[in-house]
């Protein structure tokens, strides 16, 4: 299998030394060795995200936290901000879990603003607000910190759930500063690990809320996950420990780099990519709300993106087409997340220049 | 981290060459390369289990299929056979998902019999029967083939769900012969891989049933998983492809060994372990229903199992204590599943002899 350097918005490139950690011998998931591994990971997550909230790692993709939100947090009715394919999925998951949900829709490419959220909340009784921080389809970064502050000031009992699948571990974020009750992500994006684990930080209030919501099931039961950890410092179900070996190693690397430095590196890559994109076309997100981990570019020159990727593959690179029928070929996406740095992005863009200038 | 040879009922020992497959470079999960990998796995599963049913691989532990059963298969009311900790979990998951469930309880150590299932089914209207094939706690192997035949003869519309977490890939089984509508397992038991993926074989009728059941959510939506595969031959959410690299390799090994030969190897290990156990004490399961993948032994001599494991660790071996408060120290378990063979089991038991005869 040939190796393309992945400049797609996940899975991102994982370092060979990180991948190699997965080959360590398996251990019993009820052993003291596993407890030491897992509590170590939880502590590192809390340190990296500067939080006193609870942390958990679940064997799943990040999307399961949409189900967990629906089954544990939404009592009667949620408001979901919809600005792209993944926030659409959040609303659909809540609805498909038999709970009521209203959507706050903005045009794709636009961001969800705090004023719009407050306006929507005034219209009905909601117990949960769900927002995608970094909409991986449109490349929009929603101002979740401002939204969280606005919600909690007026409606302290509303639970605030944020999908940070493609930004957590890239963007600098502290749950307490964002007023999030659940903040979740996957390992294969900014954490630069293989897919297979989801990571969540959740407030005490989220657990208390969950205790009041029936029908949480087992695998998706936040109360079960929480109480089991308090009692045994382990997972209620068998976790992917191979990937946890890689996660604990990678968290050490992330802590050594520092959360703010990691943010700045992503910001650098994003700014360079935006400047490059604006030479040819324009950015798809509204100005001021561009993601720092994935740049979605409006394909105003109608370049053939499928062909571009074929040419890039010959050089050992891969970018992403627009997400879904609505954005494919009309936009394209460059993921600059995880372990890439500015020089890597410059190399990629130099290759695209060369292809387009032929 | 020292390496103990794992004779616990999961995770089991994975071969170093299998673990190494996880270090292959990541690829996009929407790429043709991934489609080729995944359709290859699905084909190999269908070949190994001699089935024309559908197959799927989900990033989760096997337990999620209890939630999937509750959310997709149970319309109104299920009957769950309960004969140990994991079948108890199945009943609880259905109930905690807001569906009705009656339990058919037998004493722990006893098996669920077809006649008892038919007797229970006559008492009320059930749409689903859930049975654990190989109860990992008690070491009982329930006669699911006979149960399936009995149910489908009298009640063809009842869906038959079988948890085969600790037997699938060890015991020879064909879904059509067992009349199962969902048959599921995890990778870390008889498949001898790290934990992190679940494997399920499901009937067309299971999908048709699921289409009638609201509230399936997203991550646990069997219809979504099924339809996405038909359309794109991929997973709806990002899968753990590192572990799929290992799975496709291990399935080739399993196919080379053959499902019946693999069963016979497990049977050999089980028979030897039972004969050994009977020299000291007795088997916990009722005769004729002993698992071939995990031997649960009644600790009638009141040996200290915690101490035994400490001594075994010095020799590089690990077995399992009884599962849960009810069976701990009163029983102990020897997992002989996955890649172990008779000589490996003989070595382990020889070491236990030596410890006990000191």
Interface residues (C-beta under 8 A of the other chain):
Chain A: X1 X3 X4 X6 X8 X10 X11 X12 X13 X14 X16 X19 X20 X22 X23 X24 X25 X26 X27 X28 X29 X33 X59 X60 X61 X62 X63 X64 X66 X67 X70 X71 X89 X92 X93 X96 X97 X98 X186 X188 X194 X195 X196 X214 X215 X216 X217 X218 X219 X220 X221 X237 X238 X239 X240 X241 X242 X243 X318 X320
Chain B: X1 X3 X4 X6 X8 X10 X11 X12 X13 X14 X16 X19 X20 X22 X23 X24 X25 X26 X27 X28 X29 X33 X59 X60 X61 X62 X63 X64 X66 X67 X70 X71 X89 X92 X93 X96 X97 X98 X186 X188 X194 X195 X196 X214 X215 X216 X217 X218 X219 X220 X221 X237 X238 X239 X240 X241 X242 X243 X318 X320
